[in-house]
Amino acid sequence: GAVVSQHPSRVICKSGTSVKIECRSLDFQATTMFWYRQFPKKSLMLMATSNEGSKATYEQGVEKDKFLINHASLTLSTLTVTSAHPEDSSFYICSAREAGGNNEQFFGPGTRLTVL
Amino acid sequence: DAKTTQPTSMDCAEGRAANLPCNHSTISGNEYVYWYRQIHSQGPQYIIHGLKNNETNEMASLIITEDRKSSTLILPHATLRDTAVYYCIVRVAGNTGKLIFGQGTTLQVKP
């Protein structure tokens, strides 16, 4: 199956700093990528849909100025958590949908963010 | 997208078949049924999907009722590595469909 990677796998940062998380489709091109967050013992919550070359579409209640998404190429999307606070600590997971494929979504391994 | 209802948790003996039910009574004609699973602290893994016919692959079988209001995921010979949270999701076909996760079923495979 198609492979999606995330970097870093885990990050610890101080409150007030910004953190960038990368999501890459390794063996396919993805016109659409999705960002989710997951709190402990909870389900995945869709944050935003990222389309290559255009602005991301954010789900209701997700602050677009807080969670900056850039999808500059068909294989890379980035999520930047700006001015991170402890309540932003979470498991962030991306997924990618193959361009021209069967619309399958493949998920990355996730990034564990801890804000001190 | 239609909502789904799954049992919160299930147990299964190792080597036996695991049958995970899902209700999606408000599913629309153009919505597929997808199953993903998530092993602890990992990203979700695609298992199988279908529209109205039963489907089988190397991982599992998907049985969809004739009225499409419910489905069952079958893991024919569960192993300890199948312990995970299993998510049943209905999604519109095509580029606009989003995967919206419910609470899923926590499957515990026991020796």
Interface residues (C-beta under 8 A of the other chain):
Chain A: G1 V4 Q6 T31 T32 F34 Y36 S43 L44 M45 L46 T49 F91 I93 S95 R97 N103 E104 Q105 F106 F107 G108 P109 G110 R112
Chain B: Y36 Q38 S41 Q42 G43 P44 Q45 Y46 Y87 A93 G94 N95 G97 K98 L99 I100 F101 G102 Q103 G104
